[in-house]
Amino acid sequence: MAGPISLPLYEKLPQKNTVQRVLDVTIFVLLLTLLAYRILSSKAMSWFTFVWVVILSSKWNPVVYRTYPERLLFWIDELPPVDMFVTTADPTLEPPIITVNTVLSLLAVDYPANKLACYVSDDGCSPLTFYALLEASKFAKLWVPFCKKYGIHTRAPFRYFYDEEESPHDNSTEFIREYTKMKDEYEVLRRKIEDATEKSIPCDLSSEEFVAFSDIERRNHPSIIKVILENKEGLVDGLPHLIYVSREKCPKYPHHYKAGALNVLTRVSGAMTNAPFILNVDCDMYANNSQIVFHAMCLLLGCKNGQDFAFAQSPQIFYDGISGLQGPYYSGTGCFHRRKVLYGLWPDGCMETGGRSKLTDEGLRQSFGHSKEFSKTVERILSGLSGKADCPYDLSSSAEAANQVADCGYECGTSWGTKIGWIYGSTSEDVLTGLKIHARGWRSAECKPDPPAFLGCAPSGGPASLTQQKRWVTGLLEILFSKNNPFIATLTAKLQFRQCLAYMYILSWGLRWIPELCYTALPACCIIANSHFLPKVEEPAFLILAALFAIYNLHSLLEYCRIGLSIRTWWNNQRMGRIITMTAWFLDFKCHTEALGLNQSSASGDDNHKDAGRFTFNESPIFVPATTLVLVHLVAMVKALLNLTHGRHESRIGEVICNVWVLLCFLPFLKGLFKKGKYGIPSSTICKSAALAAVFVYLCKRVSIA
């Protein structure tokens, strides 16, 4: 019961970062000094200084939020419902067993089961995914009670049963017996899904449950919505609702990828359960902290006026500093949203649609679509209510309205994707949607409990990882060079200037290859052409460069150590940063990718756990730039060694150090030149790169002669 005097649900704790600020300012001063030197010597280098100013602004006021879930019931009489979204699109690239584990971890979170509903969007309309969910729902009836009875911390079965750190610590006879039974049951589930995966048709499509999947095409089919689990009795200790959704697709209508799928889930869930809060996760992002819903509710319900935070984002990346501004970016997964904010509400209660005026019934239908049932649920959310007027309700009674709002033509003539829901216009729909929300004046919070809220798996090999990076950075550039540019939002809306700079940092990732390519190629060019672009050892400016190099790397290493990461992780990320810039980001513009056929490049099907920590290659043109760079630097190293034998090294020590550093950063490519199979660079890529490297060396020689 809520008490008359309640302690806060969270505390905003500024972080003491004196050492980090000193290092930040030192690097900034060194960059300014180097910039002044470059300008005076007609060799300007403003890009890195600009990037550091943006980073400095974003990280200057780091804060963390400490939440107190145990105080929630002193604030409110009843916990609010939460709709949970899981998105998947391809059972080949996103194996159903991974999706199943994510769903099971969500069904087992510590929150009243009658307040939860899990919606799984299958954009591949795969009977295999539906079959896996059906079998998982049977296992969930054993798994969820087991987790809650024994307080299991890790509630994704594949991690709990096969991670050595998660071995059972309860030695009682009863627990060991139930643990063994549960592990055997999971093995049966896993084998069933694996056996179905190996079949061309995973199940009998003529059966009642699967008949909807017969004679359909992946890109041309009607909507399929099936209630797999339903908590009809509203039991607190039962199982949450589980609903399978495959939206209608038709070639003549754009489907807008993940953003379109999430908007359909928003409407379908609005028609069926209409929770005021929404959690969205990717299918490979399982709940690692069973208390995560309570932690998020502390942030979203603990604001003074209930409207401070539009969403609570669990971090995928390190961004403590930006929490001190308007808040972290929306990063596409592990995020709790207010439904009314997704519906276009401003903090002052006005709407994004209709010139920020109060919406009439006609305005609701024009903005949200022609479904009367769905419009009623929208009206309840915007008026501060939740659920449906006829609670408790039967999910099957909402099937007709849910199918109607899942039609591919439902959004035509509405504000979906432009002013409400997930915003269209970029393949990085998460950043764009978060930017539009911040531009309305909303703030966001970082939800960072211990242990981490969500854990996931990233592509393990080269092709999958770099293709994913290319897709992300292409979307970021689409935002940068459009009317959604954050500077425009700062001038015309309510995006704070420092928040704008924080967005500029990530949106400009696709441009970083230009200066980085220049500075990566220059050392080799100078060595080959017997020239130099760095100060000589005897010049004072050389000390500036040396100090900048040492302090920057020490600064980034200390950040990794502060959050408990290893030196090896730091070095791997330093290397991958350079590799990604020279591959995925180098080829990010659509005109480039279409010309090279990169848009057809996809993750190789054999990327799996045995490739973890090893770089894999294929014949994609994405590997050509970095391979060319390595060959050029190998030529430069040979030239440097020849110069050393003739005693001509003293004036180019800086360039030689850079040459060695570049080869260390691109060590996976250097090794790939001498390996075979998927761990070696294909001969066709080496030939293309060798030709480009020969042209580069020839041009350098011409410069030397000139």
C-alpha positions, 0 to 999 in steps of 0.5 A: 500500500502506498504510504503518506510519506514515501522515500524516492524510487531512485537517486541521481548520483553525480560521479566524481571524475576529477582524474578523467576530467584532467585527462580530458582537458589535457588531451583537448589542450594538446589537440588545440596546440597541435591544431595551431601547429598544423595551421601555422605549417599549412597542415590543418587537422580540425576533425579530431579536435572537433570530435574531441570537443563533442566527446568532452561535452557529452561526458563532462557531467556523468551521473548514475541512477540508483533505483530502489525497487523495494519502495515501489509499493509505498508509492503506488497501490498497484503495479502498472502493466507492461507489454514486452516486444521481441522482434525476429526476422529470419530463422536462419540468421536468428536461430529459433533456440535463441529467440526461445531463450529470450522469450523464456527469460522474459516470461520468468522475470520477477513481476506479477504475471497478470501484468505482463504480456509478451508479443513476438514479431516474426517478420519472416512468417516462419512456421519454424519460429511459431513451432519453437514458441509453441514448444517453449510455452510447454516448457515455460509451465515448468521453467517459470515456477522453478525459477521463482521457487528457487530464486534462479538469477539467470533465467535464460535456460541455455545460459543457466544450464551450460555456463560453469559459473551458473552451476547449482549452489543448492545441494538439497535433494529436492533441488538437485532432483528438480534441477536434473529434471529441468535440464532434461526437459530443456534438452528435449526442447532443444533437440525438438527445435534442432530437429525441426530446423533441419527439416525443410518443413518443420511440422505438419502444416495441415494441422489446425495450429499451422494451417495459416502457414500453408501456401504463403510467401515470406514477402506476401502473406496475410497477418497471422496473430495467435495467442499461445499462452493466456493468463485468463484467470489473471493469476499473479503467480501464473504465466504471462500472455504470449502472443505470436504476431506476423504482420501482413506483407504485400509487395506494393506496400513498404514494410519499413523493416524493424520500425514497421514491425515495432509499429505493428506490435504497438498497435496489436498490443494496444488493441489486446492489452494496451499496457502504458509501458512497453519493453522492446528487446531483440531476439538475441537479448535475454533478460539477465536481471530478473528484477529489471522491470521493477528497476525500470518502473522506479525510473519511470514512476519515480519522477516528480510529475510522472513525465520527466523520462520518456524511456529508460534505456539499459546500456549496450555501450558505455555512455555514463556522461550523456546521462547528465544531459537529456539522457542516453540515446535509444539504442534499439533494444533493452528499452522501456518506453511510455506508450503515450510518448510513442503516441506523440505526446509532448511533456506539456500534454499536447500532441505531435499531430494536429499542430500540437493541439488536443486531438478530437475523435476525428483527429484520432482516426486520421492520425492513428488509423480507422480502427474504432476499437484501437482509437478507443485504447489510444484515447485511454492511454492519452487520458492517463488510463491503461488497459481496456474499458472491459477489463478483465478481458479475453484476448481472443475477443480482440483478435479481429481488431488486432488483425485489422491494425496489422494490415499492411495498408493500415498506416496509409494516410496516418501519422504512423512512422512520421509523427507517432510510433517508431519513425521511418526514414532511416535504417537506424530507426532507434536513434531517429526515434529517440532523437525525435522524442528528445526533440520534443523536450523529453528526457531519458534515463539509463537503467543500469542495475547490477547484474546487467539488465540484458545480455546478448550475442553479437556477430562473431565473425568478420562478414556479419559484424562488418555488414551490421556496422555498415547498415547502422552507419548508413542509417546514421548518415541518413539522419545527418543529411536530412531534415532530422539533423539534430542542429535543426531540432535544436533550433526549431524544437527542444533538443538541448545544444549539448544533447545535439552535440552528443547526437552529432558524435554518433551521426558523424561516424560515417564521415570518420573514414575520410580523415582516418583514411588520410592519416592512416595512409600518410605514414606509408606515403611519406616513407615511400616518397621519402617525405614526412608529415609529422614533426621531426624528433628534434622539434618540440612539436614531436613531444606534443604528438608523443604526449597526445598518443600516450595520454589518449591511450592511457585515458581510454584504458583507464575507462575500460579498467574503471568498468571492470574490462580487461586490457585485452578487451580494450586492445581488441576494441581499439583494433576493431575501431580502426578496422570498422572505419576502414571497411564498413564505414568507408563503404557506407554511402548508398551510392557506394554500396549499391555500386559494389553490390554490398547491399546483398552482402550478408552474414555467413551462415557458419558464424557460430561459437567456434569462431568467437575471437577469430576474424573470418573473411569472405569475397565481399568488397567490404574487405578490399580497403583494409587489405589494400591498406595493409599491403601498402604499409607492408611495402612502406615497412620494407622501404623503411628497413632499406632506409635503415640499412642506409642510415636514412631513418632519423627524419621519419621516426614518427612515420615508422612508428605510425606504420608499425601501429597501423599494422598492429591494428590491422593484424587480423588482415595481416594474418589473413594474407597467409591463411586459408579457408574462411580465416584467410582473405580470398585470393580475389580480394588480395588481387584487387587490393594488390592492384590498388596498392600498386597504383598507390605506390606508383603515385607516391613515387611520382610525388617523390620524383616531383 
